[in-house]
Amino acid sequence: MDRIRNAVTRARETRETVTQDAAAATKRLQQAQALASASAAKTVTATTGPATAGPATTGNDDPLNLPSVQCNFENFARNRIIANEQDPVLNAYRVLRTRVLQKMDAEGWKTIAVVSPGSGAGKTVTAINLAIAISSKPGSRATLVDLDFYRPSVARYLGVTDAPSSLDFFEGKCTVRDVAVRPGLSDVVLIANERVTRRGAEHLTSSRADELINTAVHDFGSRVVIFDMSPLLGCDDTIAFLPKIDCALLVAASGDTRADDLKEAKRILGKTNILGTVLNKAPAAFMPNQYY
């Protein structure tokens, strides 16, 4: 009888030990699963980062880590902006690009202002297309900055509706990086503006103008920084800014720009390195090398 009682006692003790071991193993498994889940969640958070406010998003493959905005490419042709590799306008701007880069590289220049005597000459279109042509060359990042505070048009021509304003930077509300975006144009950095101000000359002679140039050249690694400026005649914004830049590209419109206005513009640019003059809106019959 004692042998039976002892056997039953040993069996009960063995069963309790197995149950305790199983419970302990289950607890260890649950702890391991919880730890793995926490680690995975931490990894995802570190990779994706916090959500970006507003419509702009940051591309993970952008070495500058700048927000992205969308262009309305459907309107490019209507606005005479280079739309694709088959665009007949592209060759003319490639020639302009090569001449600009050769001269600027030879002189060690990094900044260029695109100017015109008056409105309607096509300086904004020239600035945009030059930026696209330069950036399509491997290793040639172009930063395009809209500093026409009387009639800002770069964002409108590109169909960009959600870019921050360069005026926010000049007014001390944010940094240069906060107003710089990627518009999806080869290797272009865009600093746009859609606001009008009559204090342009004050902004463009301030230390913030120097900071913008320095950031665009060095921090953004731009081969060329292109500034779309207000017309030379009628306001002093561009005149105030010219001493800060390396050179200027003068744009005139065939059959539109008056000879006297062009002469006055060249006089104003007397102390500025004039890279050249672009004859815009020229009749096709007057264009050289029609074969190409």
C-alpha positions as CSV (number, residue, x, y, z in Angstrom):
1,M,0.0,0.0,0.0
2,D,2.9,2.3,0.9
3,R,4.5,1.6,-2.5
4,I,1.3,2.6,-4.3
5,R,1.0,5.8,-2.3
6,N,4.6,6.7,-2.9
7,A,4.2,6.1,-6.7
8,V,1.1,8.3,-6.8
9,T,3.0,11.1,-4.9
10,R,6.0,10.9,-7.3
11,A,3.7,11.0,-10.3
12,R,1.9,14.1,-8.9
13,E,5.2,15.8,-8.3
14,T,6.5,15.0,-11.8
15,R,3.3,16.4,-13.3
16,E,3.5,19.6,-11.3
17,T,7.2,20.0,-12.4
18,V,6.3,19.5,-16.1
19,T,3.4,22.0,-15.8
20,Q,5.7,24.6,-14.2
21,D,8.4,24.1,-16.8
22,A,5.8,24.5,-19.6
23,A,4.4,27.7,-18.1
24,A,7.9,29.1,-17.7
25,A,8.7,28.2,-21.3
26,T,5.5,29.8,-22.5
27,K,6.3,33.0,-20.6
28,R,9.8,33.1,-22.0
29,L,8.4,32.7,-25.5
30,Q,5.9,35.5,-25.0
31,Q,8.6,37.8,-23.7
32,A,10.8,37.1,-26.7
33,Q,8.0,37.8,-29.1
34,A,7.2,41.1,-27.3
35,L,10.9,42.1,-27.5
36,A,11.1,41.2,-31.2
37,S,7.9,43.3,-31.9
38,A,9.3,46.3,-30.0
39,S,12.6,46.0,-31.9
40,A,10.8,45.8,-35.3
41,A,8.7,48.8,-34.4
42,K,11.8,50.8,-33.4
43,T,13.5,49.9,-36.7
44,V,10.5,51.0,-38.8
45,T,10.3,54.3,-36.9
46,A,14.0,55.0,-37.4
47,T,13.8,54.2,-41.1
48,T,10.6,56.1,-42.1
49,G,11.0,59.0,-39.6
50,P,8.1,61.4,-38.7
51,A,5.5,62.4,-41.3
52,T,6.2,65.6,-43.2
53,A,3.6,68.3,-42.7
54,G,1.9,69.6,-45.8
55,P,1.8,68.2,-49.4
56,A,5.6,68.1,-49.8
57,T,7.3,64.8,-49.1
58,T,11.0,64.0,-48.7
59,G,12.5,61.6,-51.1
60,N,14.6,58.9,-49.4
61,D,17.0,58.8,-52.4
62,D,17.7,62.6,-52.4
63,P,21.2,63.2,-51.0
64,L,20.1,66.7,-50.0
65,N,17.1,65.4,-48.1
66,L,14.9,68.2,-49.4
67,P,11.1,68.0,-49.8
68,S,9.6,67.1,-53.2
69,V,6.9,69.0,-55.1
70,Q,5.0,68.2,-58.2
71,C,5.3,70.0,-61.5
72,N,2.4,70.1,-64.0
73,F,4.2,68.7,-66.9
74,E,1.1,68.9,-69.1
75,N,1.5,72.6,-69.3
76,F,5.2,72.7,-70.1
77,A,4.7,72.9,-73.8
78,R,2.2,75.7,-73.5
79,N,4.6,77.7,-71.3
80,R,7.5,76.9,-73.7
81,I,9.3,74.9,-71.0
82,I,11.4,71.9,-72.2
83,A,9.2,68.9,-71.8
84,N,11.2,65.9,-73.1
85,E,14.2,64.8,-75.1
86,Q,12.4,65.3,-78.4
87,D,11.5,68.9,-77.7
88,P,12.8,71.0,-80.6
89,V,13.6,73.8,-78.1
90,L,16.1,71.5,-76.2
91,N,18.9,71.8,-78.7
92,A,19.0,75.6,-78.5
93,Y,19.2,75.5,-74.8
94,R,21.9,72.8,-74.9
95,V,24.0,75.2,-77.0
96,L,23.3,78.0,-74.5
97,R,24.1,75.6,-71.6
98,T,27.5,74.6,-73.0
99,R,28.5,78.2,-73.7
100,V,27.4,79.3,-70.2
101,L,29.2,76.5,-68.4
102,Q,32.4,76.9,-70.4
103,K,32.6,80.6,-69.6
104,M,31.6,80.2,-65.9
105,D,33.9,77.3,-65.3
106,A,36.8,79.2,-66.9
107,E,36.2,82.1,-64.6
108,G,35.3,80.1,-61.5
109,W,31.9,81.6,-61.4
110,K,28.9,80.0,-59.7
111,T,26.1,82.5,-59.7
112,I,24.2,84.0,-62.7
113,A,21.3,86.5,-62.9
114,V,18.9,86.2,-65.8
115,V,17.8,89.7,-66.6
116,S,15.9,91.7,-69.2
117,P,15.3,95.4,-69.9
118,G,11.5,95.2,-69.4
119,S,8.8,92.6,-69.0
120,G,7.7,90.1,-71.6
121,A,11.2,89.3,-73.0
122,G,11.1,85.7,-71.8
123,K,13.7,85.9,-69.0
124,T,11.8,83.5,-66.7
125,V,11.4,80.9,-69.5
126,T,15.1,81.3,-70.3
127,A,16.1,80.8,-66.6
128,I,13.9,77.7,-66.2
129,N,15.1,76.1,-69.4
130,L,18.7,76.9,-68.7
131,A,18.4,75.2,-65.3
132,I,16.8,72.1,-66.9
133,A,19.5,71.9,-69.6
134,I,22.3,72.3,-67.1
135,S,20.9,69.8,-64.6
136,S,20.5,67.2,-67.4
137,K,24.3,67.1,-67.7
138,P,25.6,64.4,-65.3
139,G,27.1,65.9,-62.2
140,S,25.7,69.4,-62.8
141,R,23.2,70.4,-60.2
142,A,21.4,73.7,-60.8
143,T,19.6,75.7,-58.2
144,L,16.9,78.0,-59.6
145,V,15.8,80.9,-57.4
146,D,12.9,83.2,-58.1
147,L,13.8,86.7,-57.0
148,D,11.4,88.6,-59.2
149,F,9.4,90.2,-56.3
150,Y,7.2,92.3,-58.7
151,R,5.9,89.5,-60.9
152,P,7.1,86.1,-59.6
153,S,6.4,83.4,-62.3
154,V,8.7,80.4,-61.9
155,A,6.3,78.4,-59.8
156,R,3.4,79.3,-62.1
157,Y,5.2,78.3,-65.2
158,L,6.2,75.0,-63.7
159,G,2.7,74.4,-62.4
160,V,4.0,74.1,-58.8
161,T,1.3,75.1,-56.3
162,D,2.7,73.9,-53.0
163,A,6.2,75.3,-52.8
164,P,7.2,77.6,-49.9
165,S,8.2,81.2,-50.6
166,S,11.6,82.7,-50.7
167,L,10.2,85.7,-49.0
168,D,9.6,83.7,-45.9
169,F,13.3,83.3,-45.6
170,F,14.0,87.0,-46.3
171,E,11.5,87.9,-43.7
172,G,13.3,85.8,-41.1
173,K,10.5,83.2,-40.7
174,C,12.7,80.2,-41.7
175,T,16.0,79.0,-43.1
176,V,17.1,78.6,-46.7
177,R,16.7,74.9,-46.5
178,D,13.1,75.4,-45.4
179,V,12.2,77.1,-48.7
180,A,14.2,74.8,-51.0
181,V,12.4,71.9,-52.7
182,R,13.0,69.3,-55.4
183,P,10.6,69.8,-58.4
184,G,11.5,66.5,-60.2
185,L,13.5,68.1,-62.9
186,S,16.7,66.2,-63.4
187,D,19.1,67.6,-60.7
188,V,17.3,70.9,-60.0
189,V,16.9,72.6,-56.6
190,L,14.0,75.1,-56.7
191,I,13.5,78.1,-54.4
192,A,10.2,79.6,-55.6
193,N,8.0,82.5,-54.7
194,E,4.4,83.5,-55.3
195,R,4.3,86.6,-53.2
196,V,4.8,90.2,-54.2
197,T,6.7,92.8,-52.2
198,R,7.9,96.3,-52.7
199,R,10.8,95.8,-50.3
200,G,12.8,93.7,-52.7
201,A,15.9,96.0,-52.8
202,E,16.1,95.9,-49.0
203,H,15.9,92.1,-48.9
204,L,18.4,91.7,-51.8
205,T,21.1,93.9,-50.1
206,S,20.7,92.2,-46.7
207,S,23.0,89.6,-45.2
208,R,20.2,87.0,-45.8
209,A,20.9,87.4,-49.6
210,D,24.5,86.5,-48.9
211,E,23.4,83.5,-46.8
212,L,21.1,82.3,-49.6
213,I,23.9,82.4,-52.1
214,N,26.4,80.7,-49.8
215,T,23.9,77.9,-49.0
216,A,22.9,77.3,-52.6
217,V,26.5,77.1,-53.7
218,H,28.2,75.2,-50.9
219,D,25.5,73.3,-48.9
220,F,23.5,72.3,-52.0
221,G,26.6,71.6,-54.1
222,S,25.3,73.6,-57.0
223,R,27.4,73.9,-60.1
224,V,25.4,76.9,-61.1
225,V,22.9,79.0,-59.2
226,I,20.4,80.8,-61.5
227,F,18.5,83.8,-60.3
228,D,15.4,85.0,-62.1
229,M,15.4,88.7,-61.5
230,S,13.0,91.6,-62.0
231,P,13.4,93.7,-65.2
232,L,16.2,96.2,-65.0
233,L,14.1,99.2,-66.0
234,G,11.4,100.3,-63.7
235,C,12.6,99.1,-60.2
236,D,15.9,98.9,-58.3
237,D,15.7,95.3,-57.1
238,T,18.0,93.8,-59.6
239,I,20.4,96.8,-59.5
240,A,20.7,96.3,-55.8
241,F,21.5,92.6,-56.1
242,L,24.0,92.7,-59.0
243,P,27.1,93.3,-56.9
244,K,26.5,90.0,-55.1
245,I,26.5,87.7,-58.2
246,D,29.2,86.6,-60.6
247,C,27.7,87.4,-64.0
248,A,24.4,88.2,-65.8
249,L,22.7,86.8,-68.9
250,L,20.7,89.5,-70.7
251,V,17.5,88.5,-72.5
252,A,15.9,90.5,-75.3
253,A,12.8,89.7,-77.3
254,S,12.9,90.0,-81.1
255,G,10.5,92.6,-82.3
256,D,9.5,93.5,-78.7
257,T,12.5,94.9,-76.8
258,R,13.3,98.5,-77.9
259,A,16.8,99.3,-78.9
260,D,17.0,102.2,-76.5
261,D,15.9,100.0,-73.6
262,L,18.5,97.4,-74.5
263,K,21.2,100.1,-74.5
264,E,20.1,101.4,-71.1
265,A,20.1,97.9,-69.7
266,K,23.7,97.4,-70.9
267,R,24.6,100.7,-69.3
268,I,23.1,99.6,-66.0
269,L,25.1,96.3,-66.3
270,G,28.3,98.3,-66.9
271,K,30.1,96.9,-63.8
272,T,28.6,93.5,-64.1
273,N,30.2,90.6,-66.0
274,I,27.8,90.1,-68.9
275,L,27.9,86.5,-70.0
276,G,26.0,87.2,-73.2
277,T,22.7,88.2,-74.7
278,V,19.9,85.9,-75.6
279,L,17.7,86.9,-78.5
280,N,14.3,85.3,-77.6
281,K,11.2,84.9,-79.7
282,A,13.2,85.0,-82.9
283,P,11.4,84.0,-86.1
284,A,12.3,80.4,-87.2
285,A,13.5,81.7,-90.5
286,F,16.2,83.7,-88.7
287,M,17.5,80.8,-86.7
288,P,20.8,79.2,-87.8
289,N,21.4,75.5,-88.4
290,Q,17.8,74.7,-89.3
291,Y,19.0,71.3,-90.5
292,Y,19.5,70.3,-86.8
